[in-house]
Amino acid sequence: MDWRIMLDGVSLDQLRTFIAASDEGSFSAAARLLRRSQSAVSEMVAGLEARWV
């Protein structure tokens, strides 16, 4: 699948959140880094996951 199609409709904020969660190793650590609640990070990543299921 073409990566441009996969990223269609994905915001920069969603990508930053996903990368932070991946780099930090947890939603809690990503939330601290991004100064957001853990639930906001979790919901953002869940929304991205739902796009490709």
Sequence and secondary structure as in RCSB ss.txt:
>XXXX:A:sequence
MDWRIMLDGVSLDQLRTFIAASDEGSFSAAARLLRRSQSAVSEMVAGLEARWV
>XXXX:A:secstr
  HHHHTTT  HHHHHHHHHHHHHSSHHHHHHHHTS HHHHHHHHHHHHHHT 
